[in-house]
Amino acid sequence: MNFVAVLLLAVCLQVGVKGFSQKVTLSGKSETLIKVFQKIKKQTGYGFFFDESWLQLSAKVTIRVKEVPLRTALDICFKDQPLTYSIVGNTVVVELKQESATETRMEAGRSPLLIDISGKVTDAEGNPLSGASVKLKGTKAGTAADDNGNFSLQVPDKDAVLVVSFVGYETQEIQYDIQAAASAVPVSSAGYTDQRLTAGEGSKINVVLQENAILLQSIIVNVGYGTQRRADVTGAVSSISSKEVSELPLTNFQQALQGRTPGIDVVAAGTTPGSGVTVRIRGRRSFSASNDPLYVIDGIPMTGDMTDFNPNDIETMDVLKDASATAIYGSRGANGVVLITTKRGKIGKPSLSYSMYAGITTPEGNYNVMNGEEYEKYRTEVFRTVGEQPTWAPMELESIALKRSTNWQNLLLDNGFKQQHDLNLLGGTEKTKYSVSAS
């Protein structure tokens, strides 16, 4: 009996020694710890126990070893890392180092607070940049500067990066941290790295953007029957690209104007399915005449219903909003002009593109109406107040007797399914170019 026990103990010790003396071969450059763990597990069978949030604190590993013990490979991986490890059986347990764990708990104890900041965007001469875009990097939160260049936005009180941009000017990224100091410094702005942006009382930011002469000269916009460089345009012109049009599943290209350009109001013309929209450029100009803008598609003025025009055929849209429209198109452009350039064929091999979207439409809600019993009491009370007896149709009497009540909204309204498929073929030679689309 004693001999059997000694033999089992010797076997266990041999297995344990063999497990800890396993050799591993690793080769990788700038790899994450998770990827290294996977390679070690595949070679040794050892599992890893860790918190994924801890691994986000670790740096990438560059390692090149051949036939080394497991502990040697792990020591290399965890060198200069905020993590440590221990081996329990066939499992490698990853933990935070004591000092790193303390810092992490202190940091996790307070969630970022949202604070209100405001500021002003100007050019190098101090002129306000109306319509300048101010966005919180990495999120969809953002705003636009008003006519005086002022803006306001809610941002976290730490590690916030504002992206400020304007057409024809250098884009700036501004790191804002109210805990660090009452100042904000641009972290990337070509040709303007020495500027410090003041932050009065930790919430006021003054942003000065520099002109990008190359970008300003290269922007081309459609104006009337020709094109001009953006730098030469003196009127109010807004441009929308095909990328902006295709970002949303639109059934009507006029919907792409909504929220994309200042001074344009786009509202639904009705609540029926497939109803169009009403577009107003800088308000109404007449009480009796039409207030619709003039649509010019590839140089041809168009009137009437525009809902049948495929938004995916649009290359660019340029909106003329001021008197420059009437100077070119006369009284027809009094309500503004929307210039549409469709996609054209290009020299080269044929290019076939396909896009589709599908979705489900649901009723937003039902009207709160009376049921059959409530309607009976209501009608009876109405006739009583005038001293008369209510009269009922035979079907109504039958419903009252049976206490029958029908919710007609449930019978009329139901979930709907919508889908759209677009196919476009572009190509051409030096003599002929073609663009064919189907929707």
C-alpha positions in Angstrom: 0.0 0.0 0.0 2.8 2.4 0.9 4.6 1.5 -2.3 1.5 2.5 -4.4 1.2 5.9 -2.6 4.9 6.7 -3.2 4.5 5.7 -6.9 1.4 8.0 -7.4 3.3 10.9 -5.7 6.2 10.4 -8.0 4.0 10.4 -11.1 2.2 13.7 -9.9 5.6 15.4 -9.3 6.8 14.3 -12.7 3.7 15.7 -14.4 4.0 18.9 -12.5 7.7 19.3 -13.4 6.9 18.5 -17.0 4.1 21.2 -17.1 6.3 23.9 -15.7 9.2 23.0 -17.9 7.2 23.2 -21.2 9.0 25.0 -24.0 7.4 27.7 -26.1 8.4 29.4 -29.3 7.1 32.9 -30.0 7.7 35.4 -32.7 5.7 38.6 -33.1 6.1 42.4 -33.4 3.7 44.9 -31.7 1.2 42.2 -30.8 -1.5 42.5 -28.1 -1.2 40.4 -25.0 -4.4 38.5 -26.0 -2.8 37.4 -29.2 0.3 36.2 -27.4 -1.9 34.4 -24.8 -3.6 32.5 -27.7 -0.3 31.4 -29.1 0.9 30.1 -25.7 -2.3 28.3 -25.0 -2.1 26.6 -28.4 1.4 25.3 -27.7 1.1 24.4 -24.0 -2.6 24.0 -23.3 -2.4 26.5 -20.4 -5.5 28.7 -20.0 -5.5 32.4 -19.1 -7.8 34.1 -16.5 -8.0 37.9 -16.8 -10.2 41.0 -16.9 -10.4 42.4 -20.5 -10.5 46.0 -19.1 -7.1 45.4 -17.5 -5.5 44.3 -20.8 -6.5 47.7 -22.3 -4.0 49.3 -20.0 -1.2 47.1 -21.3 1.3 47.9 -24.1 1.8 45.8 -27.2 4.5 43.2 -27.0 7.5 42.5 -29.4 8.9 39.0 -28.6 11.1 36.5 -30.4 12.1 33.4 -28.4 12.7 29.8 -29.3 12.2 26.8 -27.1 12.3 28.7 -23.8 10.5 27.7 -20.6 6.9 29.0 -20.1 7.9 31.3 -17.2 10.7 32.9 -19.2 8.3 33.8 -22.0 5.7 35.2 -19.6 8.4 37.3 -17.8 9.2 38.9 -21.2 5.6 39.5 -22.0 4.9 41.2 -18.6 8.0 43.2 -18.5 7.3 47.0 -18.0 3.5 46.2 -18.0 1.0 47.4 -15.3 0.1 43.7 -14.9 1.6 40.6 -13.2 0.8 36.9 -13.3 0.8 33.7 -11.3 0.4 30.1 -12.4 -2.3 28.1 -10.6 -2.4 24.5 -11.9 -2.8 24.8 -15.7 -4.1 28.3 -15.6 -2.2 31.6 -15.8 -3.9 34.2 -13.6 -3.4 37.8 -14.8 -3.7 40.6 -12.1 -3.1 44.3 -11.9 0.1 45.3 -10.1 -0.6 46.9 -6.7 0.2 50.5 -7.8 -1.8 50.2 -11.1 -4.8 48.7 -9.3 -4.9 51.6 -6.9 -4.7 54.2 -9.7 -7.4 52.3 -11.6 -9.8 52.2 -8.7 -9.3 55.9 -8.0 -10.0 56.7 -11.7 -13.0 54.5 -11.9 -14.5 56.1 -8.8 -15.6 59.1 -10.7 -17.4 59.1 -14.1 -16.8 62.0 -16.5 -19.1 64.9 -15.9 -20.7 66.9 -18.7 -20.0 70.6 -18.6 -21.1 73.4 -20.8 -18.4 75.2 -22.8 -18.7 78.1 -25.2 -16.4 79.9 -27.5 -16.0 81.8 -30.7 -14.5 80.8 -34.1 -12.7 83.6 -36.1 -10.2 83.8 -38.8 -6.7 85.3 -38.5 -8.1 88.9 -38.9 -10.7 88.4 -36.2 -13.7 88.0 -38.5 -16.3 85.5 -37.2 -16.7 82.3 -39.2 -20.4 81.7 -39.4 -21.4 78.1 -39.8 -18.0 76.7 -38.7 -18.3 73.1 -37.5 -17.4 72.2 -33.9 -17.6 68.5 -33.1 -16.6 66.3 -30.1 -14.1 63.8 -31.6 -15.2 60.2 -31.5 -18.9 61.0 -31.0 -21.8 62.4 -33.0 -22.1 65.4 -30.7 -21.5 68.7 -32.4 -22.8 72.2 -33.3 -22.2 75.0 -35.7 -21.1 78.6 -35.0 -23.8 81.3 -35.3 -23.6 84.5 -37.4 -21.2 86.0 -34.8 -19.0 82.9 -34.7 -20.2 81.9 -31.2 -20.9 78.3 -30.3 -21.8 76.3 -27.2 -21.5 72.5 -26.5 -21.6 70.0 -23.8 -18.4 68.0 -23.3 -16.8 65.7 -20.7 -14.8 67.5 -18.1 -11.7 65.5 -19.1 -10.1 64.0 -22.2 -12.3 66.0 -24.6 -11.0 66.7 -28.1 -12.9 69.3 -30.2 -12.6 69.2 -33.9 -13.1 72.7 -35.4 -13.4 73.0 -39.2 -14.6 75.4 -41.9 -14.5 75.3 -45.7 -11.2 76.7 -47.0 -9.5 76.7 -43.5 -7.2 74.3 -41.7 -9.0 71.9 -39.4 -7.9 72.0 -35.8 -8.2 69.4 -33.0 -8.3 71.1 -29.6 -7.7 69.0 -26.4 -9.8 70.4 -23.6 -9.4 69.2 -20.0 -10.9 71.4 -17.3 -8.9 69.6 -14.6 -5.5 70.1 -16.2 -5.7 73.9 -16.6 -7.9 76.7 -17.6 -6.5 76.5 -21.2 -6.9 74.5 -24.3 -4.1 73.7 -26.7 -4.4 72.5 -30.3 -3.0 68.9 -30.6 -2.9 68.9 -34.4 -3.2 71.9 -36.7 -1.0 72.1 -39.8 1.1 75.3 -39.7 -0.5 76.6 -36.5 1.1 74.5 -33.7 2.4 77.4 -31.6 -1.0 79.1 -30.9 -2.5 78.7 -27.4 -6.2 79.0 -27.2 -7.5 80.8 -24.2 -10.2 79.4 -22.0 -11.7 82.0 -19.7 -12.7 80.5 -16.4 -12.3 77.1 -17.9 -15.3 77.2 -20.2 -14.6 79.9 -22.8 -12.6 78.9 -25.9 -11.5 81.3 -28.6 -10.5 79.4 -31.8 -8.6 81.1 -34.6 -8.5 79.2 -37.9 -5.9 79.7 -40.6 -6.8 79.8 -44.3 -5.7 76.9 -46.4 -4.9 78.7 -49.7 -4.4 75.4 -51.6 -7.8 74.0 -50.5 -9.6 77.3 -51.1 -8.3 77.4 -54.7 -9.2 73.8 -55.4 -12.8 73.9 -54.4 -15.1 74.2 -57.4 -18.8 75.0 -57.2 -21.6 75.2 -59.7 -22.9 78.8 -60.2 -25.6 79.1 -62.8 -24.5 77.8 -66.2 -20.8 77.5 -65.2 -18.4 76.8 -62.4 -16.3 79.0 -60.2 -13.6 78.5 -57.6 -14.9 78.8 -54.1 -12.5 81.7 -53.5 -14.1 83.7 -56.3 -17.7 83.1 -55.1 -19.3 86.2 -53.5 -22.9 85.0 -53.2 -24.4 82.6 -50.7 -23.8 79.1 -52.2 -24.0 75.8 -50.3 -22.8 72.5 -51.8 -23.9 68.9 -51.0 -21.8 65.9 -52.3 -23.1 62.5 -53.4 -21.5 61.0 -50.2 -23.8 63.2 -48.0 -26.8 62.2 -50.2 -26.1 58.5 -49.9 -25.5 58.5 -46.1 -29.2 58.2 -45.4 -31.8 55.9 -47.0 -33.8 58.7 -48.8 -36.8 58.2 -51.1 -36.7 61.9 -52.1 -33.5 63.9 -52.9 -35.1 67.0 -51.3 -34.8 65.3 -47.9 -31.0 65.5 -48.3 -31.3 69.3 -47.9 -32.7 69.0 -44.4 -30.1 70.0 -41.8 -27.3 70.0 -44.3 -27.2 73.7 -45.3 -28.1 76.8 -43.3 -31.1 78.9 -44.4 -33.1 76.0 -45.9 -36.3 74.7 -44.3 -37.5 71.2 -45.3 -40.9 70.0 -43.9 -43.1 67.1 -44.8 -46.0 68.1 -47.2 -48.4 65.5 -45.6 -48.7 62.4 -43.5 -49.8 60.0 -46.2 -47.2 57.4 -47.3 -45.1 58.6 -50.2 -46.0 62.2 -49.7 -43.3 64.8 -50.7 -41.7 67.6 -48.8 -41.9 71.3 -48.9 -38.6 73.2 -49.4 -38.2 76.9 -48.5 -35.0 78.8 -49.0 -34.6 81.7 -46.6 -38.4 81.8 -45.8 -41.5 82.7 -47.8 -41.4 85.5 -50.4 -45.0 85.5 -51.5 -48.5 85.1 -49.9 -50.2 84.0 -53.1 -47.5 82.9 -55.6 -45.4 79.7 -55.4 -42.5 79.7 -52.9 -40.8 76.6 -54.3 -37.2 76.9 -55.5 -36.2 76.4 -59.1 -34.6 73.0 -59.7 -32.0 72.9 -62.5 -30.8 69.4 -63.5 -27.7 69.3 -65.7 -28.5 72.8 -66.9 -32.2 72.1 -67.7 -34.7 74.0 -65.5 -37.4 71.6 -64.1 -40.8 72.2 -62.5 -43.4 70.0 -61.0 -43.2 66.9 -58.9 -39.6 65.9 -58.1 -40.3 62.8 -56.0 -39.6 60.5 -59.0 -35.9 61.6 -59.2 -33.5 59.0 -57.9 -31.2 60.4 -55.2 -28.5 57.9 -56.1 -28.1 59.5 -59.5 -26.9 62.8 -57.9 -23.2 63.7 -58.0 -23.5 67.1 -56.4 -26.1 69.7 -55.3 -25.4 73.4 -55.1 -27.9 75.8 -53.6 -28.0 79.5 -54.7 -29.7 81.4 -51.9 -29.4 85.1 -52.5 -29.7 87.7 -55.3 -27.1 85.9 -57.4 -29.8 83.4 -58.3 -32.1 86.0 -59.8 -29.1 87.6 -61.7 -28.7 84.3 -63.6 -32.2 82.9 -63.8 -34.4 86.0 -63.5 -37.7 85.9 -61.7 -37.7 82.1 -61.8 -34.9 82.1 -59.3 -36.5 84.5 -56.8 -37.1 81.6 -54.4 -33.6 80.2 -54.7 -32.1 77.7 -57.1 -31.0 74.1 -56.5 -28.4 73.1 -59.1 -28.2 69.3 -59.5 -25.3 67.6 -61.4 -25.9 63.9 -62.1 -23.3 61.2 -62.2 -21.4 60.9 -65.5 -19.5 58.1 -67.2 -15.8 57.9 -66.8 -13.1 56.8 -69.2 -11.9 53.3 -68.2 -13.2 49.9 -67.4 -17.0 49.6 -66.7 -17.8 50.1 -63.1 -20.9 48.3 -61.7 -22.2 49.3 -58.3 -25.2 48.0 -56.3 -26.8 49.4 -53.1 -29.9 48.5 -51.2 -31.6 49.1 -48.0 -34.5 47.6 -46.2 -36.5 48.6 -43.1 -39.6 48.1 -41.1 -42.0 51.0 -40.5 -44.2 51.0 -37.4 -47.0 53.4 -36.3 -45.8 56.0 -33.9 -49.0 55.5 -31.8 -52.8 55.4 -31.8 -55.2 58.2 -31.1 -56.9 57.9 -27.7 -60.6 57.4 -28.7 -63.7 56.2 -26.9 -64.8 52.6 -27.0 -68.4 51.5 -27.7 -69.6 51.7 -24.1 -68.1 55.1 -23.6 -69.5 56.4 -26.9 -73.0 55.2 -25.9 -72.8 57.1 -22.5 -71.5 60.2 -24.3 -74.3 60.3 -26.9 -77.0 59.6 -24.4 -75.8 62.4 -22.2 -75.6 64.8 -25.2 -79.3 64.1 -26.1 -80.3 64.3 -22.4 -79.0 67.9 -22.1 -81.3 69.0 -24.9 -84.3 67.1 -23.6 -84.4 64.5 -26.3 -84.1 60.7 -26.6 -81.1 59.4 -28.6 -81.7 57.7 -31.9 -79.7 54.7 -32.9 -79.2 52.8 -36.1 -80.0 49.1 -36.1 -76.3 48.1 -36.2 -75.6 50.4 -33.3 -78.4 48.9 -31.2 -77.0 45.5 -32.0 -73.6 46.5 -30.9 -75.0 48.0 -27.7 -76.8 44.8 -26.9 -73.8 42.6 -27.5 -71.4 45.2 -25.8 -69.4 45.1 -29.0 -66.6 47.5 -29.5 -64.3 47.8 -32.5 -60.9 49.5 -32.5 -60.6 50.6 -36.2 -57.1 51.9 -35.8 -55.8 48.3 -35.1 -57.5 47.2 -38.2 -56.2 50.0 -40.4 -52.6 50.3 -39.1 -50.0 47.7 -39.2 -46.2 47.3 -39.5 -44.9 47.9 -43.0 -41.8 46.8 -44.9 -39.9 49.1 -47.3 -36.9 48.4 -49.4 -35.0 49.9 -52.3 -32.4 48.5 -54.7 -30.2 50.7 -56.9 -27.9 49.5 -59.7 -25.5 51.8 -61.5 -23.2 51.1 -64.5 -20.5 53.7 -65.4 -17.8 53.6 -68.1 -16.7 55.0 -71.3 -14.0 55.7 -73.8 -12.3 58.8 -75.1 -15.2 59.3 -77.6 -18.2 58.0 -75.6 -19.1 58.0 -71.9 -22.1 56.3 -70.4 -24.0 56.1 -67.1 -26.9 53.8 -66.7 -28.9 53.3 -63.5 -31.9 51.4 -62.4 -33.9 51.7 -59.2 
